[in-house]
Amino acid sequence: MERGERNLWQRRYWEHWIRDERDFATHCDYIHYNPVRHGLCEKPQNWKYPSLHRFIAEGIYPPNWCQEESPIIPHDIWDKM
């Protein structure tokens, strides 16, 4: 392994405890919007892998979620503890 890392988690990954429902929602938004942010698709619904499709089917997100504007995600989302 590169860098001699033998743990499950690489250096750039760390744990984060979900503190409440708002924190959970913010992290879900971050995860679902990430493929768009990284230029892998134009809208979240075009990415075939996320749980977004289940969230839409269950009525948690509207079918047009983030098609016109990106979600508000704090820049320090992972630093808040």
TITORBA-657437 format. One record per atom (N, C-alpha, C): residue in three letters; x, y, z. Coordinates in nm, 2 decimals. Layout:
<nodes>
<node 'ala', <X, Y, Z>>
...
</nodes>
This chain:
<nodes>
<node 'met', <0.08, -0.12, 0.00>>
<node 'met', <0.00, 0.00, 0.00>>
<node 'met', <0.09, 0.12, 0.00>>
<node 'glu', <0.04, 0.22, -0.07>>
<node 'glu', <0.12, 0.35, -0.08>>
<node 'glu', <0.11, 0.41, 0.06>>
<node 'arg', <0.22, 0.48, 0.10>>
<node 'arg', <0.23, 0.55, 0.23>>
<node 'arg', <0.23, 0.46, 0.35>>
<node 'gly', <0.24, 0.33, 0.32>>
<node 'gly', <0.25, 0.24, 0.44>>
<node 'gly', <0.12, 0.23, 0.52>>
<node 'glu', <0.00, 0.28, 0.46>>
<node 'glu', <-0.12, 0.28, 0.54>>
<node 'glu', <-0.18, 0.14, 0.53>>
<node 'arg', <-0.22, 0.09, 0.65>>
<node 'arg', <-0.28, -0.04, 0.66>>
<node 'arg', <-0.42, -0.04, 0.72>>
<node 'asn', <-0.46, 0.07, 0.76>>
<node 'asn', <-0.60, 0.08, 0.83>>
<node 'asn', <-0.71, 0.08, 0.72>>
<node 'leu', <-0.83, 0.06, 0.76>>
<node 'leu', <-0.94, 0.07, 0.67>>
<node 'leu', <-0.96, 0.21, 0.62>>
<node 'trp', <-0.94, 0.31, 0.70>>
<node 'trp', <-0.96, 0.45, 0.66>>
<node 'trp', <-0.83, 0.51, 0.62>>
<node 'gln', <-0.83, 0.58, 0.51>>
<node 'gln', <-0.71, 0.66, 0.46>>
<node 'gln', <-0.70, 0.79, 0.54>>
<node 'arg', <-0.59, 0.85, 0.53>>
<node 'arg', <-0.57, 0.98, 0.61>>
<node 'arg', <-0.68, 1.08, 0.58>>
<node 'arg', <-0.73, 1.09, 0.46>>
<node 'arg', <-0.82, 1.20, 0.44>>
<node 'arg', <-0.96, 1.17, 0.48>>
<node 'tyr', <-0.99, 1.06, 0.54>>
<node 'tyr', <-1.12, 1.02, 0.59>>
<node 'tyr', <-1.12, 1.02, 0.74>>
<node 'trp', <-1.23, 1.06, 0.80>>
<node 'trp', <-1.25, 1.06, 0.94>>
<node 'trp', <-1.39, 1.04, 0.98>>
<node 'glu', <-1.42, 1.00, 1.10>>
<node 'glu', <-1.55, 0.98, 1.15>>
<node 'glu', <-1.62, 1.11, 1.18>>
<node 'his', <-1.75, 1.11, 1.17>>
<node 'his', <-1.83, 1.22, 1.21>>
<node 'his', <-1.96, 1.17, 1.27>>
<node 'trp', <-1.99, 1.21, 1.39>>
<node 'trp', <-2.11, 1.17, 1.46>>
<node 'trp', <-2.22, 1.27, 1.41>>
<node 'ile', <-2.33, 1.21, 1.36>>
<node 'ile', <-2.45, 1.29, 1.32>>
<node 'ile', <-2.52, 1.33, 1.45>>
<node 'arg', <-2.53, 1.46, 1.47>>
<node 'arg', <-2.58, 1.51, 1.60>>
<node 'arg', <-2.73, 1.52, 1.61>>
<node 'asp', <-2.79, 1.55, 1.49>>
<node 'asp', <-2.94, 1.57, 1.50>>
<node 'asp', <-2.99, 1.56, 1.36>>
<node 'glu', <-3.12, 1.58, 1.34>>
<node 'glu', <-3.19, 1.56, 1.21>>
<node 'glu', <-3.14, 1.66, 1.11>>
<node 'arg', <-3.11, 1.78, 1.16>>
<node 'arg', <-3.06, 1.89, 1.06>>
<node 'arg', <-2.92, 1.85, 1.01>>
<node 'asp', <-2.84, 1.80, 1.10>>
<node 'asp', <-2.70, 1.76, 1.06>>
<node 'asp', <-2.71, 1.64, 0.96>>
<node 'phe', <-2.80, 1.55, 0.98>>
<node 'phe', <-2.83, 1.44, 0.89>>
<node 'phe', <-2.87, 1.49, 0.76>>
<node 'ala', <-2.97, 1.58, 0.75>>
<node 'ala', <-3.02, 1.63, 0.63>>
<node 'ala', <-2.91, 1.71, 0.55>>
<node 'thr', <-2.82, 1.78, 0.62>>
<node 'thr', <-2.71, 1.86, 0.56>>
<node 'thr', <-2.61, 1.76, 0.49>>
<node 'his', <-2.58, 1.65, 0.56>>
<node 'his', <-2.49, 1.55, 0.51>>
<node 'his', <-2.55, 1.48, 0.39>>
<node 'cys', <-2.68, 1.45, 0.40>>
<node 'cys', <-2.75, 1.38, 0.29>>
<node 'cys', <-2.74, 1.47, 0.16>>
<node 'asp', <-2.77, 1.60, 0.18>>
<node 'asp', <-2.76, 1.70, 0.07>>
<node 'asp', <-2.62, 1.70, 0.01>>
<node 'tyr', <-2.52, 1.70, 0.10>>
<node 'tyr', <-2.38, 1.70, 0.05>>
<node 'tyr', <-2.35, 1.58, -0.03>>
<node 'ile', <-2.39, 1.46, 0.02>>
<node 'ile', <-2.36, 1.33, -0.05>>
<node 'ile', <-2.43, 1.33, -0.19>>
<node 'his', <-2.56, 1.37, -0.19>>
<node 'his', <-2.64, 1.36, -0.31>>
<node 'his', <-2.60, 1.47, -0.41>>
<node 'tyr', <-2.54, 1.58, -0.37>>
<node 'tyr', <-2.50, 1.68, -0.46>>
<node 'tyr', <-2.36, 1.67, -0.51>>
<node 'asn', <-2.28, 1.59, -0.44>>
<node 'asn', <-2.14, 1.57, -0.47>>
<node 'asn', <-2.11, 1.54, -0.62>>
<node 'pro', <-2.18, 1.45, -0.68>>
<node 'pro', <-2.14, 1.42, -0.82>>
<node 'pro', <-2.16, 1.54, -0.91>>
<node 'val', <-2.25, 1.63, -0.88>>
<node 'val', <-2.27, 1.75, -0.96>>
<node 'val', <-2.15, 1.84, -0.93>>
<node 'arg', <-2.12, 1.86, -0.81>>
<node 'arg', <-2.01, 1.95, -0.77>>
<node 'arg', <-1.88, 1.91, -0.83>>
<node 'his', <-1.86, 1.78, -0.85>>
<node 'his', <-1.73, 1.73, -0.91>>
<node 'his', <-1.74, 1.71, -1.06>>
<node 'gly', <-1.85, 1.76, -1.12>>
<node 'gly', <-1.87, 1.75, -1.27>>
<node 'gly', <-1.89, 1.61, -1.33>>
<node 'leu', <-1.94, 1.52, -1.25>>
<node 'leu', <-1.97, 1.39, -1.30>>
<node 'leu', <-2.11, 1.38, -1.36>>
<node 'cys', <-2.20, 1.47, -1.34>>
<node 'cys', <-2.33, 1.48, -1.40>>
<node 'cys', <-2.38, 1.62, -1.38>>
<node 'glu', <-2.48, 1.66, -1.46>>
<node 'glu', <-2.54, 1.79, -1.46>>
<node 'glu', <-2.64, 1.82, -1.35>>
<node 'lys', <-2.71, 1.71, -1.31>>
<node 'lys', <-2.81, 1.73, -1.20>>
<node 'lys', <-2.80, 1.60, -1.12>>
<node 'pro', <-2.84, 1.60, -0.99>>
<node 'pro', <-2.83, 1.49, -0.90>>
<node 'pro', <-2.90, 1.37, -0.95>>
<node 'gln', <-3.02, 1.39, -1.02>>
<node 'gln', <-3.10, 1.28, -1.06>>
<node 'gln', <-3.04, 1.20, -1.17>>
<node 'asn', <-2.93, 1.25, -1.24>>
<node 'asn', <-2.86, 1.18, -1.35>>
<node 'asn', <-2.76, 1.08, -1.29>>
<node 'trp', <-2.73, 1.09, -1.17>>
<node 'trp', <-2.63, 1.00, -1.11>>
<node 'trp', <-2.70, 0.87, -1.06>>
<node 'lys', <-2.66, 0.76, -1.12>>
<node 'lys', <-2.74, 0.64, -1.10>>
<node 'lys', <-2.72, 0.57, -0.96>>
<node 'tyr', <-2.62, 0.60, -0.89>>
<node 'tyr', <-2.59, 0.52, -0.77>>
<node 'tyr', <-2.65, 0.57, -0.64>>
<node 'pro', <-2.68, 0.70, -0.62>>
<node 'pro', <-2.71, 0.74, -0.48>>
<node 'pro', <-2.84, 0.70, -0.43>>
<node 'ser', <-2.86, 0.72, -0.30>>
<node 'ser', <-2.99, 0.69, -0.23>>
<node 'ser', <-3.09, 0.80, -0.27>>
<node 'leu', <-3.04, 0.90, -0.34>>
<node 'leu', <-3.13, 1.01, -0.38>>
<node 'leu', <-3.26, 0.96, -0.45>>
<node 'his', <-3.25, 0.86, -0.53>>
<node 'his', <-3.37, 0.81, -0.60>>
<node 'his', <-3.47, 0.75, -0.50>>
<node 'arg', <-3.41, 0.68, -0.40>>
<node 'arg', <-3.50, 0.63, -0.29>>
<node 'arg', <-3.56, 0.74, -0.21>>
<node 'phe', <-3.48, 0.85, -0.18>>
<node 'phe', <-3.54, 0.96, -0.11>>
<node 'phe', <-3.65, 1.03, -0.19>>
<node 'ile', <-3.64, 1.04, -0.32>>
<node 'ile', <-3.74, 1.10, -0.40>>
<node 'ile', <-3.86, 1.01, -0.40>>
<node 'ala', <-3.84, 0.88, -0.42>>
<node 'ala', <-3.96, 0.78, -0.42>>
<node 'ala', <-4.03, 0.78, -0.29>>
<node 'glu', <-3.96, 0.80, -0.18>>
<node 'glu', <-4.03, 0.81, -0.05>>
<node 'glu', <-4.08, 0.94, -0.01>>
<node 'gly', <-4.06, 1.04, -0.10>>
<node 'gly', <-4.12, 1.18, -0.07>>
<node 'gly', <-4.03, 1.26, 0.02>>
<node 'ile', <-3.91, 1.22, 0.05>>
<node 'ile', <-3.82, 1.29, 0.14>>
<node 'ile', <-3.77, 1.42, 0.06>>
<node 'tyr', <-3.73, 1.40, -0.07>>
<node 'tyr', <-3.69, 1.51, -0.15>>
<node 'tyr', <-3.79, 1.52, -0.27>>
<node 'pro', <-3.82, 1.64, -0.32>>
<node 'pro', <-3.91, 1.66, -0.43>>
<node 'pro', <-3.84, 1.60, -0.56>>
<node 'pro', <-3.91, 1.56, -0.66>>
<node 'pro', <-3.85, 1.50, -0.78>>
<node 'pro', <-3.75, 1.60, -0.85>>
<node 'asn', <-3.77, 1.73, -0.84>>
<node 'asn', <-3.68, 1.82, -0.90>>
<node 'asn', <-3.58, 1.88, -0.81>>
<node 'trp', <-3.54, 1.81, -0.70>>
<node 'trp', <-3.44, 1.86, -0.61>>
<node 'trp', <-3.32, 1.90, -0.67>>
<node 'cys', <-3.28, 2.03, -0.65>>
<node 'cys', <-3.15, 2.09, -0.69>>
<node 'cys', <-3.13, 2.09, -0.84>>
<node 'gln', <-3.24, 2.09, -0.92>>
<node 'gln', <-3.22, 2.10, -1.06>>
<node 'gln', <-3.20, 2.24, -1.11>>
<node 'glu', <-3.25, 2.34, -1.03>>
<node 'glu', <-3.23, 2.48, -1.07>>
<node 'glu', <-3.13, 2.55, -0.98>>
<node 'glu', <-3.11, 2.51, -0.86>>
<node 'glu', <-3.00, 2.57, -0.77>>
<node 'glu', <-2.95, 2.47, -0.68>>
<node 'ser', <-2.82, 2.49, -0.64>>
<node 'ser', <-2.75, 2.40, -0.56>>
<node 'ser', <-2.80, 2.42, -0.41>>
<node 'pro', <-2.79, 2.31, -0.33>>
<node 'pro', <-2.82, 2.32, -0.19>>
<node 'pro', <-2.72, 2.41, -0.12>>
<node 'ile', <-2.77, 2.46, 0.00>>
<node 'ile', <-2.68, 2.54, 0.08>>
<node 'ile', <-2.61, 2.44, 0.17>>
<node 'ile', <-2.48, 2.42, 0.15>>
<node 'ile', <-2.40, 2.33, 0.23>>
<node 'ile', <-2.28, 2.41, 0.29>>
<node 'pro', <-2.27, 2.41, 0.42>>
<node 'pro', <-2.16, 2.48, 0.48>>
<node 'pro', <-2.02, 2.43, 0.43>>
<node 'his', <-1.93, 2.52, 0.41>>
<node 'his', <-1.80, 2.48, 0.37>>
<node 'his', <-1.72, 2.40, 0.47>>
<node 'asp', <-1.76, 2.42, 0.60>>
<node 'asp', <-1.69, 2.35, 0.71>>
<node 'asp', <-1.77, 2.23, 0.76>>
<node 'ile', <-1.85, 2.17, 0.67>>
<node 'ile', <-1.95, 2.06, 0.71>>
<node 'ile', <-1.88, 1.95, 0.79>>
<node 'trp', <-1.76, 1.92, 0.76>>
<node 'trp', <-1.69, 1.81, 0.82>>
<node 'trp', <-1.62, 1.85, 0.95>>
<node 'asp', <-1.60, 1.98, 0.97>>
<node 'asp', <-1.53, 2.03, 1.09>>
<node 'asp', <-1.61, 2.05, 1.21>>
<node 'lys', <-1.74, 2.05, 1.19>>
<node 'lys', <-1.83, 2.08, 1.31>>
<node 'lys', <-1.85, 1.95, 1.39>>
<node 'met', <-1.82, 1.96, 1.52>>
<node 'met', <-1.84, 1.85, 1.61>>
<node 'met', <-1.90, 1.90, 1.73>>
</nodes>
